[in-house]
Every structure is written in C-alpha cells, then in structure tokens.
Amino acid sequence: MESHIKSIAMKTIYTVMLFAIALFTMACNGGSGARMLFKSGFEGEVYIDPVPVKGSEDFAFIRGKDTESGYSWPLEILGSSESALHLLDDDEGNALKAKIVSVTGHTGEKTKVLYTQEKYDATGATQLPYEINNIQNGRTDLYVRYWMKIDGRMIGEKDKWRAFLEYKTKDYKDPGENGTGFRLISFIYTDGEGRASWHLQGDKDSSHPLWECDTLSPTSECHNSNVPVITDQWFLTEYYWHWSNGADGIVRWKINGKIVGEHHGPTTRNNNPIDFIMLTQIYGDSNPKEQWIDDIEIWDGEPLKE
C-alpha cells in the first residue's frame, strides 16, 4: 500500500512539473504557445557579404551571428535556403543601395539597422526585397514583426505607391500567363488628391485583386480604421497569417498595434503552398525613397504580446 501511495505521489509531482514547464514555455512565448523561429536586430557580427555568389541572380547575402539574439543569418526558416537581399534590375549597382548602419533607433538609443534605398527605377521593376527563398513548408501559420522607418517624399504626390512585405505561392504568374497562384502584398498608396493610406490585398496576379483593404475606405470586413500613414519616424509593423484554402484563413496587418487590414477567407489559391516571402521590400513608382529596418521577429503563430 505504501509503495502504491508513493507511486501515485510521484506521478502527481511529475504531472505538476510538466504543467509548470508548459506554463513557463507559454509565458516565454507570449502566452500563446507560439514558437519563435528567428530574431535579429543586426547586432554583433551581422554583415552584408560584399562578394556575390555566382549564379545567384544578384543576391547579396546577410551573414553572421546576432550576438544579442543568438540567431544567425541567412534566414533558414520553413525549410528555406539561399535567402538574401535581391537586387533586381539595379542598373549595374547604381539604382539600389543596401547596408547595415548605426542610427538612433526606436528606443532612442544607438542601434544597428538594415538600410535600403531605391535611387531611381531603371526598368519599371527595380526593387530590393529580402527574400526567404525555396520554402519547403509553405502551408503554415506565420507571424512577422519589425520596426521600420520610411521617408515621406511621396506624401502629397498623386497616385503613387510603394510596397512592403509580400508572399507568393507556387505558380504565381504575371497577368495573361494563366497562373494558378496567389500573392499577399502590403502597400502605401496615395490617391488622386495626394492622401496617403495603408493598403493590403490578395490577388491572383498584379492586375486582378481578389480582395483589398485600404485605410482611406475602412470597412467592417477589414476591421480597419483610417490610421494615418507614418513617415520619418519609427513604427512597428506586424503581420499574421493562417495559411488556408478555405474560409478559416486569415491575414492581419497592424501598424503600432492598430489594424490597418484584415481578411478572413482563403490565403492561397488552388491549395498552392507559399513559394517565397519578401520579408522586407523597397519597390514603387515614387523615387528616390529609403527605409530603415530593425528588431525583426518571426514566429510560427501569433504570440500574445504587447
């Protein structure tokens, strides 16, 4: 009888310990059970490799260990490989610039950040995204957050745009090529009066949006409001999506904690997995433009944070 009681006691203690560990893990992960996949503020040994990799389509690889977060570049989440800055149509290095610099960050202290600039558009497709490439696990939830600052040159100009984060699924193609894929993309737009807005959309190609959310036209479906566009100061941008081919899909974009676009429904087409993610992007028809990125976090779900 005594040994039986001891056995029950030991099992009870073991169960309590497991429960305590689970609670501690959830607390470390923001209380949601989501798991952090990557974190970096470009500190320590992080650098942009000046030597291009042969055959890599003008990829500039960020390398090195962030000594504050413990994570290393390049990104290798979701089974990805060869993730890098992609200098597209950069006029032999003249139209685009990328470097890691020390500036005053969002906390008011000196910090290292990723700085990118598009000086001019050489071809109509000049852009400089950081691409998470060759994703193998493209049917999954993801939460992305980082601090950024952008210049305000386009504010007041009529009918201009600049793009931020994007993802594209397998078989996403240009208009007229009959692709079966899907793209998620976020923008700043200015309208015919020069008023600026945050704009989130999903489309089957660049000419055919499937849905759109714009802060100049708030809707209950988008759960958004007329949040002013922020320039020349730091702001927090957050994205969350639940990948799905059905009605349970969701995409949510927040600026400084406020929803600027939210979609409920499919976040792909034809069950296609995500092929690659443009984690940061500088692209658009108003030049020159520049931006600063800091304190990137990527999770496999939405953490319950501030």
N, C-alpha and C positions, 0 to 999 in steps of 0.2 A: 504493500500500500504506500509506504514512504517513498519508494523509488518511483511509483506511478505519479505521486504528487510532485516530486522533483522534476519528472519529465514534463508534466503539464506546465510547471512554473518556467522551465527553461524554454519551452515553446512560446509561452506568453511573452517572456522577455525578448526572444528573437523576433517575434511579430512586432512588438513595440519598437524595437531597434530599426526594423525595416521601414516601419511607418515614419519614424523620426527622420531617417535618411531621405525618404521620399519627400517629406515636408521641407527638409533643408534644401534638397535639389530644386524643388519648385520655387522656393524663396530666392535661390540664386538665379533662377531663370525667369524672374519677374512674376512668379506665382502662377504661370500658365502651363508649365510642363514643356514649353518650347525650349529648343536646344540651340545655343549659339554655334554657328558654323564658322564665323570669321569676324575679326575685329582689328581695325588698324587706324591709327592717326598719323601714319607716315613717319613715326619717330624712330630714333636709333639708327639702324643700318639700312633703312629703306632708301632705294635709289632707282632712277630710271637708267637702264642699261643703254649706253651710247652706241653700242655695237649692234646693228640689226642682224637678225637671224636670216640667213639665206633662204629665199623661197617663202618667206613669212608674210608677204603682202604688206610691207611697210609696217610691221608690228614693232612697237617699242615696249620692251618688257620691263615692268616694275619688278624689282627683285629685292631680296634681303629680309631680315627679321625685324619686326617691330618690337623693340626691347621693352616697351611699356605693356603691350597687349600679349606678347608671346607668340603671335601669329606671324606667318611668313608669306611673302609674295613670291611668285604669282599665285592668284586665287586658284584653288583646286576643289571647289565645292560641286556637289551633284555629279561627280564623276567627270568634271570638265578637265580640259587640258589646253595648253597654248593660249591662255588668257593674257591679254595685253592691251595697251593703247594701240588703236588702229588709225594711222594717219592716212585718210582717204583723199585722193586727188589733191595732194598738198603742194603741187607746183614745185616739185623737187626740194621740198622742205621750206619753202618761202611763205606759204599761206597759213601754216599752223605752227603752234608752239606748245610744248608741254615741259614742265619742270617741277621739281619739288623745292619749295621756297619756305623761308621763315617769315611769318607775318604775325600780327596781333589777331588772335582767334576769337571764337565766340565767347570764351570765358574772360576776355580782356587781357589774357597772358600771351606771351610769345609761344608760337607753336609751328610745327612743320605741316604744310598742306600741299595738295596737288593743285597746281595752277595750269590752266589751259587757255589758249587764245586762238580764235579764228580771225586772222587779219583781213582776209578777203576770200571770196568764193571764186575758185579758179575754173570750175566746170559746171556748177549747179549742184554738185554732190559732195563738195568739200566738207569734211566733218572729222571729228576726233573723239570717238567713243572709247571707253574702256570696256572691252568685250570679254564676257565669260563664255568661252568657246567650247564646242564639241561636248555639250552637255549630254550625259548618258541617262540621268534620272530626271527627265523633263516633265513628269506627271506628279508634281509635289507642291505643297504649300511653301511659300517663301515670304519673309518679312525683311525689308531693307530700310535702313535709316542712315542718314548722314547730314552733317551740317554743310551748308553751302552759302556762297555769296556771289552775286552776279552784278555786272554793271547795268546801268539804267539807260544806255544810249537809245534803245528802241522805244522807250516810253514817250508817247506823244506822236510817234510816227504812225501813219495809217497803214492798216492791212499788212502787218509784219508778224513773224513768228520765229520762235527758237524752241528746239526740242531738248528734253532732258532724258529721263530713263525710258528704255524700250525693251520689250522682248518680242521675238519672232519664233513661231513654231516651225516645224518641218513643213516644207512645200509652201512657204510664203513667197509669193512672186509679185512682180510688177503688174500694173493694170494691163489687161489684154492677154496675159500669159496663162490664164485659167488655173491659177494656183488654188490649192485646197486649204491653205494655211490661215493663220491669224496673227495679228500684231496688236500688242498693247503699247501705247505711246502717250507721253505727257508733254505738254507744251506750255509756253506763254504765247498768247495771241494779242494783237491789237486790232481793234475794229476800224471801221471807216471814219471814226471820229478820233482815233488815236488812243482810245481807252483800252487798258490792259486787263487781261483775265488769265486765270489758270484754266487749262483745258485738258481733259483726259478723254481718251477714246480707244475703242477697239474696232479694228477694221479687217476686211478680207483682202484689201490692197489699198494703196495710198489714195485712191480716188473713191473708195466705197466704204465709208464708216458704217459699222453695224450699230453702234451706239456712241453718244457723246455726252460729256458733262462739262459745262462751262460756268464759271462763277459770275459772268455777266447775265446769265439766264438761269438762276437757281431753280431746281425742281425737287419735289418730294422724292422722286425716284432716285435722284443722285444724292440726296441727303446733304446737299451743299448750300453754301450761302455766299454772298458777294464779299469774299475775303480779298482785301487789296493785295495786289502784286507787290512784292518786296524787292527792292534793289539797293545796292551799295551798303548793305548791312547783312550780317549773318542771319540765317533762318534754318530751322530744322525741317527736313523733308522726310516723309515716311510713306512707304508703300507696303501693302499686304495683298497677296492674292491666294485664293484657294483654287488650284487648277481643277477644272471640271468641264466635261462636255454637256453638263445638264444644268438644271435650274438652281442647284445648290452652289454653283460657282460664285465667287465674289472677288472684286477688286476694290481697294480703298486707298485713296491718296490724301494725306494730311500735310498741311503746312502750319508749323508752330502749334500742332495739336488740333487744328481745325480742319474738318473735312472739306476738301475742295472738289472731290469727285468720288462717287461710289457707284458701282454697278453690281447688280445681282443677276446671275444667269451665266451662260457659258463663257468661259475664259479661254477657249480654244475653238477650233472647227475640225469636224471630222475626226475627233479624238486624237489629233496630232499633238505630240509632246513638244515642249519648248526646245528649240534648237540652240539658241544662244541669247544672252542677255546683254544689252548695252547698259551697264551699271551706272555709268555717268556718260553724258553726251553733250557736245557743244556743236550745234548744227542749226542753220536757219538762214533767213534771207535779209537779215539786218546786220551789217558789219561795219567796223570791227566790233567784236564782242569778246568778253573774257569772264572767267569764273574761277572760284576757289572752292575746294572740297576738303573736308576734314572729318575725322571720327566716324568712319564707316563701320556699321554693324550689319551682319546678315544672320538671320535665324531661320530655323525650319518651321516656324509657326509664329503667331503673333504673341509676343510677351506682354504681360500686364505691367507696363511701366508707367512712368510719369506722362 
